[in-house]
Amino acid sequence: MEESIQKNSKDEENFKNELENSEEEREDLSEEEKEEGIVGEDELQLIDSIDWEISSFDLVEWKRLFERLDIFSQSKIEEDAFLTWGNTNYNQIPREKMERVWRLSDIDEDQRLNFDEFSIALFLIERVIGKGTQLPNYLPNDWLPSNKQNKYARPLIQKEKKNAPSIIYGNRSKNSSAKSSNGNSPISMGKSSPKHKRRESEPSNPHELAVTKNSSGGDVFYINGVPHLPSDCIVSAPRPIGLKPKTEEEIQKQMREIEILQQKLKKHLEQEEKDKIKREEQKAIRDKRMQESKQYWMGVINSWPAKRNNPKTKLFWWQGFPPSVRGKMWELASSNELNITPELFGIFGKHASITKEARLAQKKLEKAKRKGEEGVKSPEITNVVALGREDTVDLIHLDLPRTFPALSIFQPDGPCHNQLKEVLEAYVCYRPDIGYVQGMSYIAAVLLLNLDTFPAFKVLANILNKPLHLTFFRMTQKEVESYMNWFDSLLALHLPKVHKQLQEVGINHTYLVDWIMTIYSKAMPIDMAMRVWDLYFLEGESFIFRTALGIFKFYSAKFEKAQFDEIMNTIMKLPGLDEEELFSCIEKIDFLPSHMAKFVIK
């Protein structure tokens, strides 16, 4: 521990020295040079010494990490989330240096990182700082993303030196833009600075190419919408010495395959651009709709429950709550049938603390006895008796780090970690007959994203007291199977072709367990899941099954012909799930809360 502290102190001292040296170097320049953004000789040498290439394999891993951090599916990562994640996973890097990484990476200066910018940040962390190289103050111009009409344009700053690379200086935003010579994105294509030249082993004949499959098994794969064609799909592969040279027929065949790949590439990029525009338009419409409905919801809250069953209220409810009123509406709609009070929450929270202390003392006592220690007295606190499944309170700390890990706020050092722990521990003592079960942490976490600690506990207790969740969290096999069979009959009724295909390939409905026990908060993007929650509070438990039918309707064209692996992969990952289309599918399912009584035997 002391060595780690000393190392961190040394890193911070070295970083401060780097910063002071760069400032001194900057001060040595004339006022005219400063205005033009001319970079010093030492900085140019440092930049030229760094291998700026990012491999596609790095991008694949970084893309997965980006998607985990981008929990709200905004294709952007906020500064606080990035710094929290960085300080957690790279605690050996001083915070000041991590902030400097952020400043260098935030090319468009919008205080958020898209994937290209996130790739820059990870490159600087892993390939520069991680290798012990000094962190540069600037980035090469032609290394910046520029494949989309200079979207991330920055001032072009050059040092008057033969063959010197172009440099981005500071965060100024005037003059001309930075663009690579070929117009492609170096971040996405895996090639970047001027120091990367043709390798000696590469053939001069453009026909000496081999078309290969990529690591994911398809013809081509894409990172952030940019195909990895040059570096991954078409590689230099002349025949080894001693083998028969390629015939003209082989070369022509390969070139035809290349042409096919390029056609697929073009179609993919065009479709991706259309999808992106569509998502942006839908988001703009939804944001405008939320803003317009906010005033109405304030009126509903002030007059609750008078307007609950108003047709206009139900119409707005179906569109989802604005984030600013969502927590309050959930609290009102849950109705608190159990009459949970703040005093009751405090009592069970205190009881949970005593129970944990008692179990810890008991474990220490048992350990001492096993070692044969004499004269060990049993502390009075070990006399506390755990009721029912109260001992499952020990399992909670294991699940917290796995709850929305990309958010970081529920991690041990996150701001909501203790709140989530308090809510779950109090619930275990409130309902010792149920105890703690995996899945509860997701429900409690979603509530804490919208409510304070006590209201979150109150709504959690009322949700888990409903027949559906009570059955699944108790895991009573007969009743769980009844719900499964009931859903199977619903699927056969509403989507007979999908039901028939699922039966033929041998898929049962065990996936429902996860969907029900987390109310889709684990399976869907969090903002989409919250809209499902909004309607759950309107229609009740039946909406969970209506949503499941809507998901199958959304994928019905695919499921009617797909085989086991493809269907299960889709069910587990829900790829390409469009919010507006999904809720349109759900709305078309003719299913009301009153229909539950026809299938479920209580």
C-alpha positions in Angstrom: 0.0 0.0 0.0 2.8 2.4 1.0 4.7 1.6 -2.3 1.5 2.3 -4.3 1.1 5.7 -2.5 4.7 6.6 -3.1 4.4 5.6 -6.8 1.3 7.7 -7.2 3.0 10.7 -5.6 6.0 10.2 -7.9 3.7 10.0 -10.9 2.0 13.2 -9.9 5.3 15.0 -9.4 6.6 13.8 -12.8 3.4 15.0 -14.4 3.7 18.4 -12.8 7.3 18.6 -14.0 6.1 17.7 -17.6 3.4 20.4 -17.4 5.9 23.0 -16.1 8.4 22.1 -18.9 5.7 22.4 -21.6 4.7 25.8 -20.2 8.3 27.0 -20.2 8.8 25.8 -23.7 5.6 27.7 -24.7 6.9 30.8 -23.0 10.1 30.6 -25.1 8.2 31.2 -28.3 7.6 34.7 -29.6 4.2 36.3 -29.3 3.8 35.9 -33.1 4.6 32.2 -32.9 2.2 31.8 -30.0 -0.6 33.4 -32.0 0.2 31.1 -35.0 0.3 28.1 -32.7 3.8 27.0 -33.6 5.0 24.0 -31.7 8.4 23.6 -30.2 11.1 21.3 -31.5 11.0 19.0 -28.4 7.3 18.5 -28.7 7.6 17.6 -32.4 10.3 15.1 -31.6 8.1 13.6 -28.9 5.1 13.3 -31.2 7.2 11.8 -34.0 8.6 9.2 -31.6 5.1 7.8 -30.9 3.7 5.0 -33.0 0.2 6.5 -33.7 -1.3 3.4 -35.3 -4.3 1.8 -33.7 -5.0 -1.8 -34.7 -8.5 -3.0 -35.6 -8.2 -5.5 -32.8 -7.9 -2.7 -30.3 -10.9 -1.0 -31.8 -13.0 -4.1 -31.4 -12.3 -4.3 -27.7 -12.6 -0.6 -27.2 -15.9 -0.6 -29.0 -17.2 -3.2 -26.5 -15.9 -1.1 -23.6 -17.5 2.1 -25.1 -20.9 0.3 -25.4 -20.7 -0.8 -21.7 -19.9 2.7 -20.6 -22.5 4.3 -22.9 -25.3 2.9 -20.7 -27.8 5.5 -21.8 -27.2 4.7 -25.5 -26.5 8.3 -26.4 -23.3 7.4 -28.3 -21.5 9.8 -26.1 -19.7 9.5 -22.7 -19.9 12.4 -20.2 -16.7 13.8 -18.7 -17.6 12.8 -15.1 -18.4 9.2 -16.1 -15.1 9.0 -18.1 -13.0 10.4 -15.2 -14.7 8.2 -12.6 -14.1 5.1 -14.8 -10.5 6.2 -15.5 -9.7 6.8 -11.9 -11.2 3.4 -11.0 -9.5 1.3 -13.6 -6.2 3.3 -14.0 -5.7 4.5 -10.4 -2.0 4.6 -11.0 -2.5 7.6 -13.4 -2.9 10.9 -11.5 -6.2 12.6 -12.0 -4.6 15.7 -13.5 -3.1 13.5 -16.2 -6.4 11.8 -16.8 -8.0 15.2 -17.2 -5.4 16.1 -19.7 -6.2 13.0 -21.7 -9.8 14.1 -21.7 -8.9 17.6 -23.0 -6.8 16.1 -25.8 -9.5 13.6 -26.7 -12.5 15.9 -26.7 -11.9 17.1 -30.3 -15.2 18.8 -30.9 -15.1 20.4 -27.4 -18.7 19.3 -26.5 -17.6 17.9 -23.1 -18.6 14.4 -24.3 -16.7 11.7 -26.1 -18.0 9.8 -29.1 -16.4 6.5 -30.1 -13.6 8.1 -32.2 -12.7 10.4 -29.4 -12.9 7.6 -26.8 -10.5 5.7 -29.0 -8.1 8.6 -28.8 -8.4 8.6 -25.0 -7.7 4.9 -24.7 -4.8 5.1 -27.1 -3.2 7.8 -25.0 -3.8 5.9 -21.8 -2.7 2.4 -23.0 -0.2 3.1 -25.8 1.4 6.3 -24.5 1.1 6.6 -20.7 1.0 2.8 -20.4 4.3 2.4 -22.2 6.0 5.0 -20.0 6.1 7.6 -22.8 5.6 11.3 -22.0 2.1 12.5 -22.8 2.2 14.9 -25.7 0.5 18.3 -25.5 -0.8 18.1 -29.1 -2.0 15.5 -31.6 -1.1 15.2 -35.3 -3.7 16.8 -37.5 -4.0 13.9 -39.9 -4.6 11.5 -37.0 -7.9 13.1 -36.0 -11.2 11.6 -37.2 -12.1 13.3 -40.5 -14.2 10.8 -42.4 -17.5 12.7 -42.0 -17.0 16.1 -43.6 -14.5 17.3 -41.0 -17.0 17.0 -38.3 -14.3 17.3 -35.7 -12.5 20.2 -37.4 -9.7 21.8 -35.4 -7.1 24.6 -36.4 -4.3 23.4 -38.6 -1.1 24.4 -36.8 2.3 23.7 -38.5 5.9 24.0 -37.4 8.1 25.5 -40.2 10.3 22.5 -40.6 10.9 20.2 -43.5 8.8 17.0 -43.3 7.5 18.0 -39.8 4.0 16.6 -39.0 1.1 18.9 -38.6 0.1 19.5 -35.0 -3.1 20.4 -33.3 -2.4 23.1 -30.7 -4.5 23.7 -27.6 -8.3 23.9 -27.8 -8.6 26.9 -30.2 -11.1 26.8 -33.0 -10.2 29.2 -35.7 -8.3 28.9 -39.1 -8.7 25.9 -41.3 -9.6 22.3 -40.4 -7.5 19.2 -40.0 -8.0 16.5 -42.5 -6.1 13.5 -43.6 -4.9 13.3 -47.2 -7.1 10.5 -48.2 -10.2 11.7 -46.4 -10.5 8.6 -44.3 -10.7 8.4 -40.6 -7.3 7.3 -39.3 -8.8 6.3 -36.0 -11.3 4.0 -37.7 -9.0 2.7 -40.5 -6.0 1.9 -38.3 -3.6 4.1 -40.2 -2.6 7.5 -39.2 0.5 9.7 -39.0 2.9 10.6 -41.8 5.5 8.2 -40.4 3.5 5.2 -41.7 4.8 4.4 -45.1 4.4 1.4 -47.3 6.1 -1.6 -45.8 8.9 -3.1 -47.7 7.2 -6.5 -47.8 4.1 -5.0 -49.5 3.9 -5.8 -53.2 4.0 -3.0 -55.7 1.5 -4.9 -57.9 -2.0 -3.8 -56.7 -3.4 -7.1 -57.9 -1.3 -9.0 -55.4 -4.1 -9.0 -52.8 -6.0 -11.7 -50.9 -9.5 -11.4 -49.7 -9.9 -12.8 -46.2 -12.6 -13.4 -43.6 -12.5 -11.2 -40.5 -12.5 -12.4 -36.9 -16.3 -12.2 -36.5 -16.8 -14.6 -39.3 -18.4 -12.3 -41.9 -17.1 -10.7 -45.1 -16.4 -7.4 -43.4 -16.9 -5.8 -39.9 -17.4 -2.3 -38.9 -16.2 -0.1 -36.1 -18.4 2.9 -35.3 -19.8 2.7 -38.8 -16.4 2.7 -40.6 -15.5 -0.5 -42.4 -12.1 -2.0 -41.8 -11.6 -3.0 -45.4 -7.9 -2.0 -46.1 -6.4 -3.3 -42.9 -8.6 -6.3 -42.1 -10.5 -7.5 -45.1 -8.0 -7.0 -47.9 -4.4 -7.8 -46.9 -1.1 -8.1 -48.8 -0.6 -11.8 -49.4 1.8 -12.6 -52.2 2.6 -16.3 -52.7 5.6 -17.5 -50.6 8.8 -18.1 -52.5 8.8 -21.6 -54.1 5.1 -21.8 -54.7 3.5 -21.4 -58.1 2.6 -17.7 -58.8 -1.1 -16.8 -59.0 -2.7 -17.2 -62.3 -4.6 -14.4 -64.0 -7.8 -16.3 -63.4 -7.1 -16.3 -59.6 -6.3 -12.6 -59.6 -9.5 -11.8 -61.5 -11.5 -13.9 -59.1 -10.0 -12.1 -56.1 -10.8 -8.7 -57.7 -14.4 -9.7 -58.2 -14.6 -10.7 -54.6 -13.1 -7.3 -53.6 -15.7 -5.6 -55.8 -18.5 -7.5 -54.0 -17.1 -6.5 -50.6 -17.0 -2.9 -51.7 -20.6 -3.0 -52.8 -21.6 -4.4 -49.5 -19.6 -1.8 -47.8 -21.3 1.0 -49.7 -24.8 -0.3 -49.0 -23.9 -0.7 -45.3 -22.6 2.8 -44.9 -25.6 4.2 -46.7 -28.0 2.3 -44.5 -26.1 3.2 -41.4 -26.3 6.9 -42.3 -30.0 6.6 -42.9 -30.5 4.8 -39.6 -28.4 7.5 -37.8 -30.5 10.3 -39.3 -33.7 8.5 -38.3 -32.5 8.0 -34.7 -31.6 11.7 -34.4 -34.9 12.8 -35.8 -36.8 10.4 -33.4 -34.8 11.7 -30.5 -35.5 15.3 -31.4 -39.2 14.6 -31.7 -39.2 12.7 -28.4 -37.3 15.4 -26.6 -39.7 18.1 -27.9 -42.7 15.9 -26.9 -41.2 15.4 -23.4 -40.7 19.2 -22.9 -44.3 19.9 -24.1 -45.8 17.3 -21.8 -43.8 18.4 -18.7 -46.3 21.2 -17.8 -49.2 18.8 -18.1 -47.5 16.3 -15.8 -46.9 18.9 -13.1 -50.7 19.5 -13.1 -51.3 15.8 -12.8 -49.0 15.5 -9.8 -50.6 18.5 -8.1 -54.1 17.0 -8.5 -53.3 13.3 -8.1 -55.2 11.0 -8.3 -58.0 13.0 -9.9 -56.5 12.9 -13.4 -55.1 9.4 -13.3 -57.8 7.9 -15.5 -58.2 10.9 -17.8 -57.9 9.9 -21.5 -55.3 12.7 -22.1 -53.3 11.4 -19.1 -53.2 7.9 -20.5 -52.2 9.3 -23.9 -49.2 11.2 -22.5 -48.5 8.2 -20.2 -48.0 6.0 -23.2 -45.4 8.3 -24.6 -43.4 8.0 -21.4 -42.6 10.4 -18.5 -40.2 13.4 -18.8 -37.2 12.5 -16.7 -37.8 15.4 -14.3 -41.2 14.0 -13.2 -40.6 10.3 -13.7 -39.6 9.5 -10.1 -42.5 11.4 -8.6 -45.0 9.7 -10.9 -43.6 6.3 -10.1 -44.0 7.0 -6.4 -47.6 8.2 -6.8 -48.6 5.4 -9.2 -47.2 2.6 -6.9 -49.8 3.8 -4.4 -48.0 2.4 -1.3 -50.6 -0.3 -0.5 -48.2 -1.7 2.2 -48.2 1.7 4.1 -44.4 1.8 4.2 -43.2 4.7 6.4 -39.8 6.4 6.9 -39.8 5.1 10.5 -40.3 1.5 9.3 -37.5 1.9 6.8 -35.2 3.2 9.6 -36.1 0.2 11.8 -35.3 -2.4 9.2 -32.2 -0.6 8.2 -30.9 -0.7 11.8 -31.9 -4.3 12.1 -30.0 -5.1 9.0 -26.8 -3.5 10.5 -27.2 -5.5 13.7 -27.8 -8.7 11.7 -24.6 -8.2 9.7 -22.6 -7.4 12.8 -23.9 -10.5 14.5 -23.1 -12.8 11.6 -19.6 -11.3 11.4 -19.0 -11.9 15.1 -20.4 -15.4 14.8 -18.0 -16.2 12.0 -15.0 -14.9 13.9 -16.1 -17.0 16.9 -16.4 -20.1 14.8 -13.0 -19.5 13.2 -11.3 -19.1 16.6 -12.9 -22.3 17.8 -11.6 -24.2 14.7 -8.1 -23.0 15.5 -8.5 -24.4 19.0 -8.1 -21.0 20.8 -9.2 -21.3 24.4 -11.0 -18.8 26.5 -12.9 -17.3 23.6 -16.1 -15.8 24.8 -19.2 -15.5 22.8 -20.1 -11.8 22.2 -23.7 -10.9 23.2 -24.3 -9.7 19.6 -24.0 -13.3 18.3 -27.2 -14.1 20.2 -29.2 -12.2 17.5 -31.2 -14.8 15.6 -31.5 -14.4 11.8 -35.1 -14.9 10.7 -36.0 -16.8 7.6 -33.5 -15.8 4.8 -32.0 -12.8 6.6 -28.6 -14.4 6.3 -28.8 -13.6 2.5 -27.9 -10.0 3.5 -24.3 -11.3 3.1 -24.8 -11.8 -0.6 -25.8 -8.2 -1.4 -22.2 -6.9 -1.6 -21.3 -9.5 -4.2 -24.0 -8.3 -6.6 -23.6 -4.5 -6.3 -20.5 -4.2 -8.5 -22.4 -6.3 -11.2 -25.3 -3.9 -11.2 -25.1 -1.5 -14.2 -21.3 -1.7 -14.1 -20.8 0.8 -16.9 -22.6 3.5 -14.8 -19.9 3.3 -12.1 -22.2 5.0 -9.6 -23.2 1.7 -7.9 -19.5 0.5 -7.7 -17.9 0.4 -4.2 -16.6 3.9 -4.6 -19.6 5.2 -6.5 -22.0 7.9 -5.1 -25.0 5.6 -5.0 -23.3 2.4 -3.7 -24.3 2.9 -0.1 -27.9 3.9 -1.0 -28.4 0.7 -3.0 -26.9 -1.4 -0.2 -29.2 0.3 2.4 -32.3 -0.2 0.3 -31.6 -3.9 -0.3 -30.5 -4.7 3.2 -33.6 -3.1 4.7 -35.8 -5.1 2.3 -34.2 -8.4 3.3 -35.1 -7.7 6.9 -38.5 -6.4 5.9 -39.2 -9.6 4.0 -37.1 -12.3 5.6 -39.4 -14.9 3.9 -37.9 -13.8 0.6 -34.5 -12.5 1.5 -32.1 -11.3 -1.2 -32.4 -12.8 -4.7 -30.3 -11.9 -7.8 -32.3 -9.4 -9.9 -33.4 -7.3 -7.0 -30.4 -5.1 -7.3 -31.4 -4.0 -10.8 -34.9 -3.1 -9.7 -33.6 -1.1 -6.7 -30.9 0.6 -8.9 -33.4 1.8 -11.5 -35.5 3.2 -8.7 -32.5 5.0 -7.2 -31.8 6.5 -10.6 -35.1 8.3 -10.2 -35.9 8.5 -6.5 -34.3 9.2 -3.1 -33.5 6.3 -0.8 -36.7 6.0 1.2 -39.1 6.4 -1.7 -37.0 3.9 -3.6 -37.4 1.4 -0.8 -41.1 2.1 -0.6 -41.7 1.5 -4.3 -39.4 -1.6 -4.3 -41.4 -3.2 -1.5 -44.7 -2.6 -3.3 -43.4 -3.9 -6.6 -42.1 -7.1 -5.1 -45.4 -7.6 -3.2 -47.3 -8.0 -6.5 -48.2 -11.7 -7.3 -45.9 -11.9 -10.4 -42.7 -10.8 -8.7 -43.6 -12.5 -5.5 -43.8 -15.8 -7.4 -40.5 -15.4 -9.3 -38.5 -14.1 -6.3 -39.8 -17.0 -4.1 -39.1 -19.3 -7.1 -42.0 -21.5 -6.4 -41.7 -23.9 -9.3 -45.4 -24.8 -9.8 -46.5 -21.1 -10.0 -43.5 -20.1 -12.2 -44.4 -22.9 -14.6 -48.0 -21.6 -14.7 -46.8 -18.2 -15.8 -44.5 -19.8 -18.4 -47.3 -21.9 -19.8 -49.6 -18.9 -19.8 -47.2 -16.9 -21.8 -46.7 -19.8 -24.2 -50.5 -19.8 -24.9 -50.4 -16.0 -25.3 -47.6 -16.3 -27.9 -49.5 -19.0 -29.8 -52.6 -16.8 -29.8 -51.0 -13.5 -30.9 -48.0 -14.7 -33.0 -48.7 -18.3 -34.1 -46.0 -18.5 -36.8 -43.3 -17.4 -34.3 -44.7 -19.8 -31.7 -44.6 -22.7 -34.1 -40.9 -21.9 -35.1 -39.9 -21.7 -31.5 -41.4 -25.1 -30.8 -39.7 -26.6 -33.8 -36.3 -25.5 -32.9 -36.8 -26.4 -29.2 -36.8 -23.0 -27.4 -38.6 -22.8 -24.1 -39.3 -19.6 -22.2 -36.6 -19.5 -19.5 -35.4 -16.1 -20.8 -38.6 -14.7 -19.3 -37.1 -15.1 -15.8 -34.5 -12.4 -16.5 -37.0 -10.1 -18.2 -39.5 -10.4 -15.4 -37.1 -10.2 -12.4 -35.4 -7.1 -13.7 -38.4 -5.6 -15.6 -36.2 -5.4 -18.7 -33.6 -3.1 -17.1 -30.8 -5.5 -17.8 -32.0 -6.6 -21.3 -32.8 -3.2 -22.8 -31.0 0.1 -23.1 -31.8 1.9 -19.8 -33.8 4.8 -21.3 -36.0 2.3 -23.3 -36.4 0.1 -20.2 -37.6 3.2 -18.2 -40.3 3.8 -20.7 -41.4 0.2 -20.2 -41.4 0.9 -16.4 -43.6 4.0 -17.0 -46.3 1.8 -18.6 -45.8 -0.9 -16.0 -47.0 1.6 -13.4 -50.0 2.3 -15.6 -51.1 -1.2 -16.7 -49.5 -3.3 -13.9 -47.9 -6.7 -14.2 -49.7 -7.5 -17.5 -47.5 -5.0 -19.3 -44.4 -7.1 -18.7 -46.0 -9.9 -20.8 -47.4 -7.4 -23.3 -43.8 -6.1 -23.7 -42.5 -9.6 -24.3 -45.1 -10.2 -27.0 -44.2 -6.8 -28.5 -40.5 -7.9 -28.7 -41.4 -11.1 -30.5 -43.6 -9.1 -32.9 -40.7 -6.7 -33.5 -38.5 -9.7 -34.5 -41.3 -11.8 -36.0 -40.1 -11.7 -39.6 -36.7 -12.9 -38.5 -37.9 -15.5 -36.0 -40.3 -17.2 -38.4 -37.4 -18.5 -40.4 -34.4 -18.5 -38.0 -32.8 -21.4 -36.2 -32.1 -22.0 -32.5 -28.8 -20.1 -32.2 -29.9 -17.0 -34.1 -33.2 -16.8 -32.2 -31.5 -17.3 -28.8 -28.7 -14.8 -29.6 -31.4 -12.2 -30.6 -33.5 -12.8 -27.5 -30.4 -12.5 -25.2 -29.0 -9.3 -26.8 -32.1 -7.7 -28.5 -29.9 -6.1 -31.3 -31.3 -3.2 -33.3 -34.2 -2.7 -31.0 -35.8 0.6 -32.1 -37.8 2.3 -29.4 -40.7 3.8 -31.5 -41.1 0.6 -33.6 -41.1 -1.6 -30.4 -43.8 0.4 -28.7 -45.8 0.5 -31.9 -45.6 -3.3 -31.8 -46.6 -3.4 -28.2 -49.5 -1.1 -28.8 -50.8 -3.5 -31.5 -50.9 -6.4 -29.1 -54.5 -6.6 -28.0 -53.9 -7.5 -24.4 -55.4 -5.9 -21.2 -54.7 -6.3 -17.5 -58.0 -8.0 -17.1 -56.8 -10.8 -19.4 -54.4 -12.2 -16.8 -57.2 -13.8 -14.8 -58.0 -16.1 -17.8 -54.6 -17.8 -17.7 -53.1 -17.5 -14.2 -54.4 -19.6 -11.4 -53.7 -17.8 -8.1 
